[in-house]
Each structure stands twice: as C-alpha cells, then as structure tokens.
C-alpha cells in the first residue's frame, strides 16, 4: 500500500510539472506579444514580471516553484535506491524555494528599495539558473545508469549539457543579446523539465510494484 501511494504521488508530481511547463511556456510566450513596448530579442524575461500583464507572468513563476518542489521529491522516489541523488533533489528544491523571490523582487523596481531589490533579483536569478542546470546534468547522469529510467536518458543528458553551455556562454561571452540568450536557456530548461516529467510518468506505471 505504501508503494502504491508513492507511485500515485510520483505521478501527481509529474503531471503537475507537465502542467507547469505548459502554462509557463504559454503565458511567457504570450507576453512577448502583448508587451509591444518591449523588444523581445533584447529584453530579458524578468522585465515582463512588472508592468502590463506582469501579474500573469509572476503567477506562472509561483506555479513553477510549487511544481519544482514536488519534482524534487518525485525524482528521489522514482530513482532506484542505489542511483538516488539527494544533492540533485536539493538543487531542484532550492530553485523552487527562491523562484518566488525572483518574481517578487521585481515589484520593488522604481521604489526606495530598488537597489537592494536589484541585488536580490540578480543573485536569486543566477542561483536558480545554476541550481537547475547542475541538477539537470546530475539527475540525467544518474538516470542513465538506472535500468528503469535509462531509456532516452542520453537525450536528457545532452539537453542538460546544452542548457548549461548556453547559460555559461551568456555569462562569459557578450556577443548575442541578453534577452535572446536568456530565453533560449529558459526554453531548453523547460524542454528538459517536460522530458523529465514524461520519464517520471514512465517510472510510475501501474505494472511496476516497487520504486526502490
């Protein structure tokens, strides 16, 4: 019975992440069109957190934060015991915990707390990206050696490394517009999260009897 409850919970977490990815992608893509005052190539996504429609963008950040917390637990439970990584779960959980701060800090722009909010926003944004990218690489590597999860994990690992490369390229090389590179990195992360949620659903099939 405990194993069954764990299967059900893992599936719920996977569905929640899949929904979060779809909603986040839909709203943030739509924002590129309703904010006609912004250049979508040069403007980072964080700018869309305030101004017209900013409440919708902030809302999907909060939804993704909740999904990441559930995801952090689910990936630990779904991975075979010998391949589990507490560090990977902590990285995703940490990203989930500070993502609301990333969103809320933008509300203090053009206020007496602007300077402090800017520092908090930059540091939490960088931490979120780094924790997600390292978590993605670590988890994909573990799943590649898990008999139940390894099918298709080479794609997940390659995608994780590609997202990490884009992030570091954005930090170290200033050739392309910041908005373009940031949104490319976010798109790759969302694609990976969608792939990972599908993997979790595969692991929680009714025919399996044990997640350990």
C-alpha positions as CSV (number, residue, x, y, z in Angstrom):
1,X,0.0,0.0,0.0
2,X,2.9,2.4,0.8
3,X,4.5,1.6,-2.6
4,X,1.2,2.3,-4.3
5,X,0.8,5.6,-2.6
6,X,4.3,6.5,-3.6
7,X,3.5,5.6,-7.3
8,X,0.4,7.8,-7.2
9,X,2.3,10.7,-5.6
10,X,5.1,10.5,-8.2
11,X,2.5,10.5,-11.0
12,X,0.8,13.6,-9.5
13,X,4.2,15.4,-9.2
14,X,5.0,14.5,-12.8
15,X,1.6,15.8,-14.0
16,X,2.0,18.9,-12.0
17,X,5.4,19.6,-13.6
18,X,4.0,18.9,-17.1
19,X,1.1,21.3,-16.5
20,X,3.5,23.9,-15.1
21,X,5.8,23.7,-18.1
22,X,2.8,24.1,-20.5
23,X,1.3,27.1,-18.5
24,X,4.7,28.8,-18.1
25,X,5.5,28.4,-21.8
26,X,2.1,29.6,-22.9
27,X,2.0,32.7,-20.6
28,X,5.6,33.8,-21.2
29,X,5.3,33.3,-24.9
30,X,2.1,35.4,-25.0
31,X,3.8,38.1,-23.0
32,X,6.2,38.6,-25.9
33,X,3.3,39.7,-28.0
34,X,1.2,41.7,-25.5
35,X,4.2,43.8,-24.4
36,X,4.6,45.6,-27.7
37,X,6.6,48.2,-25.8
38,X,9.5,45.8,-25.3
39,X,12.0,44.3,-27.8
40,X,11.6,40.5,-27.3
41,X,15.1,39.9,-28.6
42,X,16.9,42.3,-26.2
43,X,14.6,42.2,-23.2
44,X,15.1,39.5,-20.6
45,X,12.1,37.7,-19.2
46,X,12.4,39.3,-15.8
47,X,11.3,42.6,-17.3
48,X,7.9,41.1,-18.1
49,X,7.4,40.4,-14.4
50,X,6.2,44.0,-13.9
51,X,4.1,46.3,-16.0
52,X,1.1,45.3,-18.1
53,X,0.3,41.7,-17.6
54,X,3.1,41.2,-15.1
55,X,0.7,39.6,-12.6
56,X,0.2,36.7,-15.0
57,X,3.9,36.2,-15.6
58,X,4.6,36.3,-11.8
59,X,1.8,33.8,-11.3
60,X,3.3,31.2,-13.5
61,X,6.6,31.7,-11.7
62,X,4.8,30.7,-8.5
63,X,3.2,27.7,-10.2
64,X,6.6,26.5,-11.4
65,X,8.0,27.0,-7.9
66,X,5.4,24.6,-6.5
67,X,6.0,22.1,-9.3
68,X,9.7,22.2,-8.7
69,X,9.2,21.3,-5.0
70,X,7.1,18.3,-5.9
71,X,9.5,17.4,-8.7
72,X,12.4,17.4,-6.2
73,X,10.7,14.8,-4.1
74,X,9.4,12.7,-7.0
75,X,12.8,12.3,-8.7
76,X,14.3,11.0,-5.5
77,X,11.5,8.5,-5.0
78,X,11.4,7.4,-8.7
79,X,15.1,6.7,-9.0
80,X,16.4,3.3,-8.0
81,X,17.8,3.5,-4.4
82,X,21.5,2.9,-5.5
83,X,21.3,5.8,-8.0
84,X,19.4,8.4,-6.0
85,X,21.0,11.8,-5.5
86,X,20.0,13.9,-2.5
87,X,22.0,16.7,-4.0
88,X,20.0,16.8,-7.2
89,X,16.7,16.9,-5.2
90,X,18.1,19.7,-3.1
91,X,19.1,21.7,-6.1
92,X,15.6,21.5,-7.6
93,X,14.0,22.2,-4.3
94,X,16.3,25.2,-3.8
95,X,15.3,26.6,-7.2
96,X,11.7,26.1,-6.2
97,X,12.1,28.0,-3.0
98,X,13.8,31.0,-4.4
99,X,11.9,31.3,-7.7
100,X,9.1,33.3,-6.0
101,X,11.8,35.7,-4.7
102,X,13.0,36.2,-8.3
103,X,9.4,37.1,-9.3
104,X,8.5,39.3,-6.3
105,X,11.8,41.3,-6.2
106,X,10.8,42.9,-9.5
107,X,7.9,44.6,-7.8
108,X,10.3,46.8,-5.9
109,X,11.7,48.4,-9.0
110,X,11.5,52.2,-9.0
111,X,10.9,52.2,-5.2
112,X,13.2,53.3,-2.4
113,X,14.2,49.6,-2.2
114,X,15.2,49.4,-5.9
115,X,19.0,48.9,-5.3
116,X,18.5,46.2,-2.8
117,X,15.8,44.5,-4.9
118,X,18.1,44.6,-7.9
119,X,20.9,42.8,-6.0
120,X,18.4,40.2,-4.6
121,X,16.9,39.7,-8.1
122,X,20.2,39.2,-9.8
123,X,21.6,36.8,-7.2
124,X,18.5,34.7,-6.9
125,X,18.1,34.5,-10.7
126,X,21.7,33.4,-11.1
127,X,21.3,30.8,-8.3
128,X,18.1,29.5,-9.9
129,X,19.7,29.0,-13.3
130,X,22.9,27.4,-11.8
131,X,21.0,25.1,-9.5
132,X,18.6,23.9,-12.2
133,X,21.4,23.3,-14.7
134,X,23.6,21.4,-12.3
135,X,20.6,19.5,-11.1
136,X,19.6,18.6,-14.6
137,X,23.1,17.3,-15.5
138,X,23.4,15.3,-12.3
139,X,19.9,13.7,-12.5
140,X,20.3,12.8,-16.1
141,X,23.6,11.1,-15.4
142,X,22.0,9.1,-12.6
143,X,19.1,8.1,-14.7
144,X,21.4,7.0,-17.5
145,X,22.6,4.3,-15.1
146,X,19.1,3.4,-13.8
147,X,17.7,0.4,-15.6
148,X,14.1,1.7,-15.3
149,X,15.0,5.3,-16.3
150,X,17.9,5.0,-18.8
151,X,15.8,4.7,-21.9
152,X,16.0,8.1,-23.6
153,X,18.3,9.5,-20.9
154,X,21.1,10.2,-23.3
155,X,18.8,12.8,-24.9
156,X,18.1,14.3,-21.5
157,X,21.8,14.4,-20.6
158,X,22.6,16.1,-23.9
159,X,19.8,18.6,-23.4
160,X,21.0,19.3,-19.9
161,X,24.6,20.0,-21.1
162,X,23.3,22.2,-23.9
163,X,21.3,24.3,-21.5
164,X,24.3,24.6,-19.2
165,X,26.5,25.6,-22.2
166,X,24.0,28.3,-23.2
167,X,23.9,29.6,-19.6
168,X,27.7,29.9,-19.3
169,X,28.1,31.2,-22.8
170,X,25.6,34.0,-21.8
171,X,27.7,34.8,-18.7
172,X,31.1,34.7,-20.3
173,X,30.5,35.9,-23.9
174,X,28.5,39.0,-24.7
175,X,28.0,38.6,-28.4
176,X,24.3,37.9,-28.6
177,X,21.5,40.0,-27.0
178,X,21.0,39.1,-23.3
179,X,17.3,38.6,-23.8
180,X,17.7,36.2,-26.6
181,X,20.2,34.0,-24.8
182,X,18.3,34.0,-21.5
183,X,15.1,33.0,-23.2
184,X,16.9,30.3,-25.1
185,X,18.3,28.9,-21.9
186,X,14.8,29.0,-20.3
187,X,13.3,27.2,-23.3
188,X,15.9,24.5,-23.0
189,X,15.3,24.1,-19.3
190,X,11.5,23.9,-19.9
191,X,12.1,21.3,-22.6
192,X,14.2,19.3,-20.2
193,X,11.6,19.5,-17.4
194,X,8.9,18.4,-19.8
195,X,11.1,15.4,-20.8
196,X,11.8,14.6,-17.2
197,X,8.1,14.7,-16.2
198,X,7.5,12.2,-19.0
199,X,10.2,10.0,-17.6
200,X,8.6,10.1,-14.1
201,X,5.3,9.0,-15.6
202,X,7.0,6.1,-17.3
203,X,8.6,5.1,-14.0
204,X,5.2,5.2,-12.2
205,X,3.5,2.7,-14.4
206,X,0.8,0.6,-12.6
207,X,2.5,-2.6,-13.6
208,X,5.6,-1.8,-11.5
209,X,5.5,-2.9,-7.9
210,X,8.4,-1.0,-6.3
211,X,10.0,2.3,-6.8
212,X,13.2,1.4,-4.9
